[in-house]
Amino acid sequence: MEKQNLLETIKETLKNKGLSAKEASLLAVGNPYLITNMGRDRYGMPSVENLAELAKVLDLEFYFGPKRIPERTSLDGFAEKAAEFVYAVDGSREALREGFLPIPYHNMDPKHRGKGVAPVSFSRAWMVDLGLNPENLHMVEVPNARMSPTLRCGDLALIDSAPDDNDNLVWAFLDSGNMDIARLSFLGNDGRIIVRDHPDETPQFIPKEKVATIATLGRVIWSGGGLV
C-alpha cells in the first residue's frame, strides 16, 4: 500500500473510532507522534513492528505476502452495484465499504432465479480466513425438510462451488434437474451415496450408470434460518 493510501486509511479509521492520532499512537507504541510523523518525509515509514501494533489498536488487518483473495472478481462489479442498497445495521454506510459482500442467488435455485442477491452479506475478512473465493459463492434456499434438523425447509444456505471430494459433506446438487441438499459420498466411477439427516430418510445409493443424473452445485458452508 502506498504511503498516501495508508495515511488515508488510518485517518478514516481514526474518525470512525473517535480516536485522535495522538491517542492511537500512544496506545500502539507509547509515542504520541507515530502517526503524525508518518506524513513527514524526514521520518520515513515506521518499523514493521510499530505498524503491526498500530493495526491492532485500529482493528485493521496487518498483512504482507501473496494476495489471498482476488482484487477483482467477476462478482465485484455486481456486488458494488447491489451494495448501494445494503446498509450497515445503523444505516450509516454501504455494506461493501464496511467490508461485507452481498451474495447472489444461484441461478439453479428455482425459487430465486433472477432475483439478484440474497438478504445476507458476508465479511471479506471471514472469506479470507477460510480461503474462500467470492467467485465460487452463491446462496440457495433449502427446498425441503429432508435434511432436518440440520437444515430446515426455507433456510438459506451459502454454497461453495470449489471442488471437494471429501465424503459426508453437505452439498446442494441437481438430482435429475431438481435441486436438493444432502450429504454426498463420492465412490469414484462406482457411484454416489446420498445421506439425509431426517430420521425417516434412508441412505440412497446411486449406481455408476446413473451418476450423470447427480450434478453438484456447491458444498454448504453456512446456513441461516429464514423468517418465522
Secondary structure, 3 states (H helix, E strand, C coil): CCHHHHHHHHHHHHHHHCCCHHHHHHHHHCCCCHHHHHCCHHHCCCCHHHHHHHHHHHCCCCCCCCCCCCCCCCCHHHHHHHHCCCECCCCCCECCCCCEEEEEECCCCCCCCCCCEEEEEEEHHHHHHHCCCHHHEEEEECCCCCCCCCCCCCCEEEEECCCCCCCCEEEEEEECCEEEEEEEEECHHHEEEEECCCCCCCCEEEEHHHHHHEEEEEEEEEEECCCC
